[in-house]
Amino acid sequence: SGLGSIVPATFDVVDYAEHATGQGSDATAVAYVETTSGSTVMWGVGLDPNTITASLRAVLNAVERHSR
């Protein structure tokens, strides 16, 4: 099975935005991605203190929405 059974064959990230909520050590990154697969557009959102992790969570959230 693997990821190929749940992830669309191809998808593109067409837009990305990120901002912080809070300040200093209490800040949390919020990332937003817009993805397309064929003619289907989906958004994903990720939250995490680490900006890279927030971005990855946003992409995974969008991929999960494509698989529904």
mmCIF file as gemmi writes it, N, C-alpha and C atoms, coordinates in Angstrom:
data_model
loop_
_atom_site.group_PDB
_atom_site.id
_atom_site.type_symbol
_atom_site.label_atom_id
_atom_site.label_alt_id
_atom_site.label_comp_id
_atom_site.label_asym_id
_atom_site.label_entity_id
_atom_site.label_seq_id
_atom_site.pdbx_PDB_ins_code
_atom_site.Cartn_x
_atom_site.Cartn_y
_atom_site.Cartn_z
_atom_site.occupancy
_atom_site.B_iso_or_equiv
_atom_site.pdbx_formal_charge
_atom_site.auth_seq_id
_atom_site.auth_asym_id
_atom_site.pdbx_PDB_model_num
ATOM 1 N N . SER Axp A 1 ? 0.838 -1.181 0 1 0 ? 1 A 1
ATOM 2 C CA . SER Axp A 1 ? 0 0 0 1 0 ? 1 A 1
ATOM 3 C C . SER Axp A 1 ? 0.878 1.237 0 1 0 ? 1 A 1
ATOM 4 N N . GLY Axp A 2 ? 1.452 1.703 1.098 1 0 ? 2 A 1
ATOM 5 C CA . GLY Axp A 2 ? 2.335 2.865 1.117 1 0 ? 2 A 1
ATOM 6 C C . GLY Axp A 2 ? 1.593 4.171 0.907 1 0 ? 2 A 1
ATOM 7 N N . LEU Axp A 3 ? 2.343 5.245 0.776 1 0 ? 3 A 1
ATOM 8 C CA . LEU Axp A 3 ? 1.741 6.566 0.623 1 0 ? 3 A 1
ATOM 9 C C . LEU Axp A 3 ? 0.997 6.738 -0.694 1 0 ? 3 A 1
ATOM 10 N N . GLY Axp A 4 ? 1.384 5.996 -1.72 1 0 ? 4 A 1
ATOM 11 C CA . GLY Axp A 4 ? 0.718 6.119 -3.007 1 0 ? 4 A 1
ATOM 12 C C . GLY Axp A 4 ? -0.767 5.841 -2.951 1 0 ? 4 A 1
ATOM 13 N N . SER Axp A 5 ? -1.21 5.061 -1.957 1 0 ? 5 A 1
ATOM 14 C CA . SER Axp A 5 ? -2.633 4.75 -1.856 1 0 ? 5 A 1
ATOM 15 C C . SER Axp A 5 ? -3.425 5.874 -1.198 1 0 ? 5 A 1
ATOM 16 N N . ILE Axp A 6 ? -2.764 6.811 -0.512 1 0 ? 6 A 1
ATOM 17 C CA . ILE Axp A 6 ? -3.496 7.9 0.134 1 0 ? 6 A 1
ATOM 18 C C . ILE Axp A 6 ? -3.124 9.28 -0.398 1 0 ? 6 A 1
ATOM 19 N N . VAL Axp A 7 ? -1.989 9.417 -1.025 1 0 ? 7 A 1
ATOM 20 C CA . VAL Axp A 7 ? -1.545 10.701 -1.557 1 0 ? 7 A 1
ATOM 21 C C . VAL Axp A 7 ? -1.881 10.762 -3.036 1 0 ? 7 A 1
ATOM 22 N N . PRO Axp A 8 ? -2.465 11.884 -3.507 1 0 ? 8 A 1
ATOM 23 C CA . PRO Axp A 8 ? -2.706 11.991 -4.943 1 0 ? 8 A 1
ATOM 24 C C . PRO Axp A 8 ? -1.406 11.754 -5.718 1 0 ? 8 A 1
ATOM 25 N N . ALA Axp A 9 ? -1.53 11.238 -6.92 1 0 ? 9 A 1
ATOM 26 C CA . ALA Axp A 9 ? -0.342 10.944 -7.725 1 0 ? 9 A 1
ATOM 27 C C . ALA Axp A 9 ? 0.557 12.166 -7.822 1 0 ? 9 A 1
ATOM 28 N N . THR Axp A 10 ? -0.017 13.312 -8.068 1 0 ? 10 A 1
ATOM 29 C CA . THR Axp A 10 ? 0.756 14.556 -8.08 1 0 ? 10 A 1
ATOM 30 C C . THR Axp A 10 ? -0.086 15.657 -7.465 1 0 ? 10 A 1
ATOM 31 N N . PHE Axp A 11 ? 0.575 16.559 -6.81 1 0 ? 11 A 1
ATOM 32 C CA . PHE Axp A 11 ? -0.08 17.769 -6.347 1 0 ? 11 A 1
ATOM 33 C C . PHE Axp A 11 ? 0.977 18.859 -6.315 1 0 ? 11 A 1
ATOM 34 N N . ASP Axp A 12 ? 0.535 20.074 -6.465 1 0 ? 12 A 1
ATOM 35 C CA . ASP Axp A 12 ? 1.439 21.215 -6.478 1 0 ? 12 A 1
ATOM 36 C C . ASP Axp A 12 ? 1.081 22.171 -5.356 1 0 ? 12 A 1
ATOM 37 N N . VAL Axp A 13 ? 2.084 22.701 -4.695 1 0 ? 13 A 1
ATOM 38 C CA . VAL Axp A 13 ? 1.881 23.785 -3.744 1 0 ? 13 A 1
ATOM 39 C C . VAL Axp A 13 ? 1.944 25.07 -4.566 1 0 ? 13 A 1
ATOM 40 N N . VAL Axp A 14 ? 0.828 25.803 -4.613 1 0 ? 14 A 1
ATOM 41 C CA . VAL Axp A 14 ? 0.758 26.991 -5.455 1 0 ? 14 A 1
ATOM 42 C C . VAL Axp A 14 ? 0.805 28.289 -4.654 1 0 ? 14 A 1
ATOM 43 N N . ASP Axp A 15 ? 0.623 28.199 -3.345 1 0 ? 15 A 1
ATOM 44 C CA . ASP Axp A 15 ? 0.733 29.392 -2.514 1 0 ? 15 A 1
ATOM 45 C C . ASP Axp A 15 ? 1.122 28.962 -1.109 1 0 ? 15 A 1
ATOM 46 N N . TYR Axp A 16 ? 1.87 29.835 -0.435 1 0 ? 16 A 1
ATOM 47 C CA . TYR Axp A 16 ? 2.353 29.552 0.911 1 0 ? 16 A 1
ATOM 48 C C . TYR Axp A 16 ? 2.402 30.853 1.685 1 0 ? 16 A 1
ATOM 49 N N . ALA Axp A 17 ? 1.925 30.817 2.918 1 0 ? 17 A 1
ATOM 50 C CA . ALA Axp A 17 ? 2.02 31.983 3.802 1 0 ? 17 A 1
ATOM 51 C C . ALA Axp A 17 ? 2.285 31.481 5.212 1 0 ? 17 A 1
ATOM 52 N N . GLU Axp A 18 ? 2.937 32.325 5.973 1 0 ? 18 A 1
ATOM 53 C CA . GLU Axp A 18 ? 3.278 31.938 7.342 1 0 ? 18 A 1
ATOM 54 C C . GLU Axp A 18 ? 3.297 33.187 8.208 1 0 ? 18 A 1
ATOM 55 N N . HIS Axp A 19 ? 2.893 33.018 9.458 1 0 ? 19 A 1
ATOM 56 C CA . HIS Axp A 19 ? 3.024 34.102 10.426 1 0 ? 19 A 1
ATOM 57 C C . HIS Axp A 19 ? 3.146 33.509 11.817 1 0 ? 19 A 1
ATOM 58 N N . ALA Axp A 20 ? 3.515 34.343 12.756 1 0 ? 20 A 1
ATOM 59 C CA . ALA Axp A 20 ? 3.68 33.901 14.143 1 0 ? 20 A 1
ATOM 60 C C . ALA Axp A 20 ? 2.521 34.418 14.975 1 0 ? 20 A 1
ATOM 61 N N . THR Axp A 21 ? 2.108 33.612 15.933 1 0 ? 21 A 1
ATOM 62 C CA . THR Axp A 21 ? 1.151 34.067 16.931 1 0 ? 21 A 1
ATOM 63 C C . THR Axp A 21 ? 1.923 34.158 18.236 1 0 ? 21 A 1
ATOM 64 N N . GLY Axp A 22 ? 1.807 35.235 18.922 1 0 ? 22 A 1
ATOM 65 C CA . GLY Axp A 22 ? 2.568 35.439 20.144 1 0 ? 22 A 1
ATOM 66 C C . GLY Axp A 22 ? 3.943 35.998 19.837 1 0 ? 22 A 1
ATOM 67 N N . GLN Axp A 23 ? 4.741 36.148 20.9 1 0 ? 23 A 1
ATOM 68 C CA . GLN Axp A 23 ? 6.079 36.705 20.738 1 0 ? 23 A 1
ATOM 69 C C . GLN Axp A 23 ? 7.073 35.931 21.586 1 0 ? 23 A 1
ATOM 70 N N . GLY Axp A 24 ? 8.337 36.012 21.173 1 0 ? 24 A 1
ATOM 71 C CA . GLY Axp A 24 ? 9.414 35.379 21.934 1 0 ? 24 A 1
ATOM 72 C C . GLY Axp A 24 ? 9.266 33.879 22.038 1 0 ? 24 A 1
ATOM 73 N N . SER Axp A 25 ? 9.568 33.342 23.209 1 0 ? 25 A 1
ATOM 74 C CA . SER Axp A 25 ? 9.536 31.882 23.387 1 0 ? 25 A 1
ATOM 75 C C . SER Axp A 25 ? 8.117 31.331 23.387 1 0 ? 25 A 1
ATOM 76 N N . ASP Axp A 26 ? 7.112 32.202 23.495 1 0 ? 26 A 1
ATOM 77 C CA . ASP Axp A 26 ? 5.713 31.757 23.457 1 0 ? 26 A 1
ATOM 78 C C . ASP Axp A 26 ? 5.132 31.768 22.046 1 0 ? 26 A 1
ATOM 79 N N . ALA Axp A 27 ? 5.931 32.127 21.049 1 0 ? 27 A 1
ATOM 80 C CA . ALA Axp A 27 ? 5.433 32.24 19.676 1 0 ? 27 A 1
ATOM 81 C C . ALA Axp A 27 ? 5.151 30.864 19.082 1 0 ? 27 A 1
ATOM 82 N N . THR Axp A 28 ? 4.125 30.82 18.278 1 0 ? 28 A 1
ATOM 83 C CA . THR Axp A 28 ? 3.778 29.621 17.52 1 0 ? 28 A 1
ATOM 84 C C . THR Axp A 28 ? 3.678 30.018 16.057 1 0 ? 28 A 1
ATOM 85 N N . ALA Axp A 29 ? 4.274 29.221 15.186 1 0 ? 29 A 1
ATOM 86 C CA . ALA Axp A 29 ? 4.195 29.482 13.754 1 0 ? 29 A 1
ATOM 87 C C . ALA Axp A 29 ? 2.902 28.894 13.209 1 0 ? 29 A 1
ATOM 88 N N . VAL Axp A 30 ? 2.263 29.633 12.32 1 0 ? 30 A 1
ATOM 89 C CA . VAL Axp A 30 ? 1.076 29.153 11.608 1 0 ? 30 A 1
ATOM 90 C C . VAL Axp A 30 ? 1.41 29.222 10.128 1 0 ? 30 A 1
ATOM 91 N N . ALA Axp A 31 ? 1.312 28.092 9.442 1 0 ? 31 A 1
ATOM 92 C CA . ALA Axp A 31 ? 1.617 28.022 8.013 1 0 ? 31 A 1
ATOM 93 C C . ALA Axp A 31 ? 0.353 27.636 7.246 1 0 ? 31 A 1
ATOM 94 N N . TYR Axp A 32 ? 0.191 28.241 6.077 1 0 ? 32 A 1
ATOM 95 C CA . TYR Axp A 32 ? -0.947 27.966 5.195 1 0 ? 32 A 1
ATOM 96 C C . TYR Axp A 32 ? -0.4 27.596 3.823 1 0 ? 32 A 1
ATOM 97 N N . VAL Axp A 33 ? -0.929 26.54 3.229 1 0 ? 33 A 1
ATOM 98 C CA . VAL Axp A 33 ? -0.545 26.183 1.864 1 0 ? 33 A 1
ATOM 99 C C . VAL Axp A 33 ? -1.8 25.975 1.031 1 0 ? 33 A 1
ATOM 100 N N . GLU Axp A 34 ? -1.717 26.409 -0.222 1 0 ? 34 A 1
ATOM 101 C CA . GLU Axp A 34 ? -2.756 26.136 -1.205 1 0 ? 34 A 1
ATOM 102 C C . GLU Axp A 34 ? -2.166 25.121 -2.165 1 0 ? 34 A 1
ATOM 103 N N . THR Axp A 35 ? -2.88 24.018 -2.368 1 0 ? 35 A 1
ATOM 104 C CA . THR Axp A 35 ? -2.392 22.955 -3.246 1 0 ? 35 A 1
ATOM 105 C C . THR Axp A 35 ? -3.427 22.651 -4.324 1 0 ? 35 A 1
ATOM 106 N N . THR Axp A 36 ? -2.931 22.139 -5.444 1 0 ? 36 A 1
ATOM 107 C CA . THR Axp A 36 ? -3.826 21.692 -6.507 1 0 ? 36 A 1
ATOM 108 C C . THR Axp A 36 ? -3.452 20.282 -6.923 1 0 ? 36 A 1
ATOM 109 N N . SER Axp A 37 ? -4.463 19.54 -7.282 1 0 ? 37 A 1
ATOM 110 C CA . SER Axp A 37 ? -4.294 18.218 -7.865 1 0 ? 37 A 1
ATOM 111 C C . SER Axp A 37 ? -5.331 18.137 -8.977 1 0 ? 37 A 1
ATOM 112 N N . GLY Axp A 38 ? -4.861 18.252 -10.213 1 0 ? 38 A 1
ATOM 113 C CA . GLY Axp A 38 ? -5.8 18.375 -11.326 1 0 ? 38 A 1
ATOM 114 C C . GLY Axp A 38 ? -6.53 19.694 -11.195 1 0 ? 38 A 1
ATOM 115 N N . SER Axp A 39 ? -7.854 19.645 -11.174 1 0 ? 39 A 1
ATOM 116 C CA . SER Axp A 39 ? -8.64 20.871 -11.021 1 0 ? 39 A 1
ATOM 117 C C . SER Axp A 39 ? -9.084 21.099 -9.577 1 0 ? 39 A 1
ATOM 118 N N . THR Axp A 40 ? -8.664 20.227 -8.655 1 0 ? 40 A 1
ATOM 119 C CA . THR Axp A 40 ? -9.056 20.329 -7.252 1 0 ? 40 A 1
ATOM 120 C C . THR Axp A 40 ? -8.068 21.197 -6.481 1 0 ? 40 A 1
ATOM 121 N N . VAL Axp A 41 ? -8.602 22.177 -5.778 1 0 ? 41 A 1
ATOM 122 C CA . VAL Axp A 41 ? -7.783 23.061 -4.944 1 0 ? 41 A 1
ATOM 123 C C . VAL Axp A 41 ? -8.108 22.771 -3.482 1 0 ? 41 A 1
ATOM 124 N N . MET Axp A 42 ? -7.073 22.604 -2.675 1 0 ? 42 A 1
ATOM 125 C CA . MET Axp A 42 ? -7.25 22.374 -1.244 1 0 ? 42 A 1
ATOM 126 C C . MET Axp A 42 ? -6.27 23.236 -0.477 1 0 ? 42 A 1
ATOM 127 N N . TRP Axp A 43 ? -6.684 23.64 0.708 1 0 ? 43 A 1
ATOM 128 C CA . TRP Axp A 43 ? -5.826 24.398 1.613 1 0 ? 43 A 1
ATOM 129 C C . TRP Axp A 43 ? -5.451 23.515 2.786 1 0 ? 43 A 1
ATOM 130 N N . GLY Axp A 44 ? -4.274 23.752 3.323 1 0 ? 44 A 1
ATOM 131 C CA . GLY Axp A 44 ? -3.844 23.079 4.538 1 0 ? 44 A 1
ATOM 132 C C . GLY Axp A 44 ? -3.284 24.107 5.499 1 0 ? 44 A 1
ATOM 133 N N . VAL Axp A 45 ? -3.451 23.844 6.785 1 0 ? 45 A 1
ATOM 134 C CA . VAL Axp A 45 ? -2.96 24.732 7.831 1 0 ? 45 A 1
ATOM 135 C C . VAL Axp A 45 ? -2.164 23.904 8.824 1 0 ? 45 A 1
ATOM 136 N N . GLY Axp A 46 ? -1.034 24.439 9.27 1 0 ? 46 A 1
ATOM 137 C CA . GLY Axp A 46 ? -0.224 23.762 10.276 1 0 ? 46 A 1
ATOM 138 C C . GLY Axp A 46 ? 0.214 24.728 11.354 1 0 ? 46 A 1
ATOM 139 N N . LEU Axp A 47 ? 0.207 24.264 12.607 1 0 ? 47 A 1
ATOM 140 C CA . LEU Axp A 47 ? 0.646 25.06 13.743 1 0 ? 47 A 1
ATOM 141 C C . LEU Axp A 47 ? 1.735 24.305 14.478 1 0 ? 47 A 1
ATOM 142 N N . ASP Axp A 48 ? 2.795 25.001 14.846 1 0 ? 48 A 1
ATOM 143 C CA . ASP Axp A 48 ? 3.862 24.402 15.627 1 0 ? 48 A 1
ATOM 144 C C . ASP Axp A 48 ? 4.822 25.513 16.04 1 0 ? 48 A 1
ATOM 145 N N . PRO Axp A 49 ? 5.494 25.368 17.173 1 0 ? 49 A 1
ATOM 146 C CA . PRO Axp A 49 ? 6.51 26.364 17.534 1 0 ? 49 A 1
ATOM 147 C C . PRO Axp A 49 ? 7.654 26.436 16.517 1 0 ? 49 A 1
ATOM 148 N N . ASN Axp A 50 ? 7.912 25.346 15.823 1 0 ? 50 A 1
ATOM 149 C CA . ASN Axp A 50 ? 8.968 25.286 14.815 1 0 ? 50 A 1
ATOM 150 C C . ASN Axp A 50 ? 8.366 25.607 13.449 1 0 ? 50 A 1
ATOM 151 N N . THR Axp A 51 ? 8.922 26.598 12.735 1 0 ? 51 A 1
ATOM 152 C CA . THR Axp A 51 ? 8.35 27.014 11.448 1 0 ? 51 A 1
ATOM 153 C C . THR Axp A 51 ? 8.409 25.912 10.394 1 0 ? 51 A 1
ATOM 154 N N . ILE Axp A 52 ? 9.465 25.119 10.395 1 0 ? 52 A 1
ATOM 155 C CA . ILE Axp A 52 ? 9.568 24.032 9.414 1 0 ? 52 A 1
ATOM 156 C C . ILE Axp A 52 ? 8.507 22.976 9.685 1 0 ? 52 A 1
ATOM 157 N N . THR Axp A 53 ? 8.32 22.636 10.948 1 0 ? 53 A 1
ATOM 158 C CA . THR Axp A 53 ? 7.303 21.64 11.305 1 0 ? 53 A 1
ATOM 159 C C . THR Axp A 53 ? 5.911 22.157 10.986 1 0 ? 53 A 1
ATOM 160 N N . ALA Axp A 54 ? 5.652 23.438 11.233 1 0 ? 54 A 1
ATOM 161 C CA . ALA Axp A 54 ? 4.348 24.019 10.903 1 0 ? 54 A 1
ATOM 162 C C . ALA Axp A 54 ? 4.093 23.924 9.4 1 0 ? 54 A 1
ATOM 163 N N . SER Axp A 55 ? 5.124 24.182 8.595 1 0 ? 55 A 1
ATOM 164 C CA . SER Axp A 55 ? 4.988 24.095 7.145 1 0 ? 55 A 1
ATOM 165 C C . SER Axp A 55 ? 4.684 22.672 6.704 1 0 ? 55 A 1
ATOM 166 N N . LEU Axp A 56 ? 5.41 21.713 7.254 1 0 ? 56 A 1
ATOM 167 C CA . LEU Axp A 56 ? 5.176 20.318 6.907 1 0 ? 56 A 1
ATOM 168 C C . LEU Axp A 56 ? 3.779 19.879 7.321 1 0 ? 56 A 1
ATOM 169 N N . ARG Axp A 57 ? 3.346 20.302 8.489 1 0 ? 57 A 1
ATOM 170 C CA . ARG Axp A 57 ? 1.984 19.958 8.935 1 0 ? 57 A 1
ATOM 171 C C . ARG Axp A 57 ? 0.935 20.531 7.985 1 0 ? 57 A 1
ATOM 172 N N . ALA Axp A 58 ? 1.173 21.73 7.48 1 0 ? 58 A 1
ATOM 173 C CA . ALA Axp A 58 ? 0.229 22.346 6.541 1 0 ? 58 A 1
ATOM 174 C C . ALA Axp A 58 ? 0.141 21.538 5.255 1 0 ? 58 A 1
ATOM 175 N N . VAL Axp A 59 ? 1.291 21.117 4.734 1 0 ? 59 A 1
ATOM 176 C CA . VAL Axp A 59 ? 1.298 20.307 3.504 1 0 ? 59 A 1
ATOM 177 C C . VAL Axp A 59 ? 0.596 18.974 3.753 1 0 ? 59 A 1
ATOM 178 N N . LEU Axp A 60 ? 0.908 18.326 4.86 1 0 ? 60 A 1
ATOM 179 C CA . LEU Axp A 60 ? 0.268 17.037 5.165 1 0 ? 60 A 1
ATOM 180 C C . LEU Axp A 60 ? -1.238 17.195 5.353 1 0 ? 60 A 1
ATOM 181 N N . ASN Axp A 61 ? -1.655 18.3 5.948 1 0 ? 61 A 1
ATOM 182 C CA . ASN Axp A 61 ? -3.08 18.568 6.113 1 0 ? 61 A 1
ATOM 183 C C . ASN Axp A 61 ? -3.762 18.712 4.763 1 0 ? 61 A 1
ATOM 184 N N . ALA Axp A 62 ? -3.124 19.421 3.835 1 0 ? 62 A 1
ATOM 185 C CA . ALA Axp A 62 ? -3.69 19.577 2.493 1 0 ? 62 A 1
ATOM 186 C C . ALA Axp A 62 ? -3.761 18.249 1.762 1 0 ? 62 A 1
ATOM 187 N N . VAL Axp A 63 ? -2.71 17.446 1.869 1 0 ? 63 A 1
ATOM 188 C CA . VAL Axp A 63 ? -2.693 16.128 1.213 1 0 ? 63 A 1
ATOM 189 C C . VAL Axp A 63 ? -3.802 15.254 1.77 1 0 ? 63 A 1
ATOM 190 N N . GLU Axp A 64 ? -4 15.294 3.078 1 0 ? 64 A 1
ATOM 191 C CA . GLU Axp A 64 ? -5.076 14.512 3.691 1 0 ? 64 A 1
ATOM 192 C C . GLU Axp A 64 ? -6.424 14.948 3.139 1 0 ? 64 A 1
ATOM 193 N N . ARG Axp A 65 ? -6.599 16.24 2.959 1 0 ? 65 A 1
ATOM 194 C CA . ARG Axp A 65 ? -7.875 16.744 2.419 1 0 ? 65 A 1
ATOM 195 C C . ARG Axp A 65 ? -8.067 16.296 0.972 1 0 ? 65 A 1
ATOM 196 N N . HIS Axp A 66 ? -6.986 16.218 0.192 1 0 ? 66 A 1
ATOM 197 C CA . HIS Axp A 66 ? -7.092 15.724 -1.189 1 0 ? 66 A 1
ATOM 198 C C . HIS Axp A 66 ? -7.519 14.264 -1.225 1 0 ? 66 A 1
ATOM 199 N N . SER Axp A 67 ? -7.159 13.498 -0.209 1 0 ? 67 A 1
ATOM 200 C CA . SER Axp A 67 ? -7.431 12.056 -0.224 1 0 ? 67 A 1
ATOM 201 C C . SER Axp A 67 ? -8.851 11.714 0.219 1 0 ? 67 A 1
ATOM 202 N N . ARG Axp A 68 ? -9.603 12.693 0.649 1 0 ? 68 A 1
ATOM 203 C CA . ARG Axp A 68 ? -11.001 12.416 1.108 1 0 ? 68 A 1
ATOM 204 C C . ARG Axp A 68 ? -11.923 12.214 -0.049 1 0 ? 68 A 1
